[in-house]
Amino acid sequence: VRLVESGGGLVQPGGSLRLSCAASGFTFGSSHMRWLRQAPGKERELVAIISSIGNSRSYAESVKGRFTIFRDNAKNTVYLQMNSLKPEDTAVYYCNAQDSRTGQYVYWGQGTQVTVSS
């Protein structure tokens, strides 16, 4: 199993980034997917989750209305579109996949750094 995030970087407040997570080695189209983030000195927090076929999504209150999670099952990729970024969005962002056989979220990417700063 492999999850590879990309798209992080440095952006000014108010800017946008799109993160991608390319998946392989498991049945992507049967797995719910999540994005989580971890800022320095803080616990990892759930940012967004999307169902296996993309018909259901939910978001942390802190990102609702600014971030959008979506997926392309033909490309085995999940995305996180981040708009109106704030300094408090600075964190390492992780892609997390569900094992559809057990329902547990057991697969992790290596993370991608997002820094929001002027």
Helices and strands as residue ranges (DSSP letters): E 2-6, E 9-11, E 17-24, G 28-30, E 33-38, E 45-50, E 57-59, E 67-72, E 77-82, G 87-89, E 91-98, E 105-108, E 112-116
